[in-house]
Amino acid sequence: MILEHFSFEMQDLLDKYQDGNLTLKELHDKYVEIGTEGHDILRYEDILAHARLNKQQIKLHAGFIPRTYAKMLMKEGEESGIKTAK
């Protein structure tokens, strides 16, 4: 399951949550602390809990580039954004 609310830099958080190493509250707190997306992920509690309970069938994937890079791509172009991301 691809989650556009999470940038690829947050994949580790999703993995830890799905493996049971983070609670939903801890996931939310870390998301707010390090993220720039600003979504209310607590609205998706049921979906996240379902994915966690069914982790053998459902893999959570962070599916968004960080807003920092997205803004750079829009302002400075693809070459600059890719260079900075590397």
Buried (B, 14 or more C-beta within 10 A) or exposed (E): BEBEBBBEBBBEBBBBBBEEEBEBEEBBEBBEEEBEBEBEBEEBEEBBEEBBEEBEEEEBEBBBBBEBBBEBBEEEEEEEBEEEEE
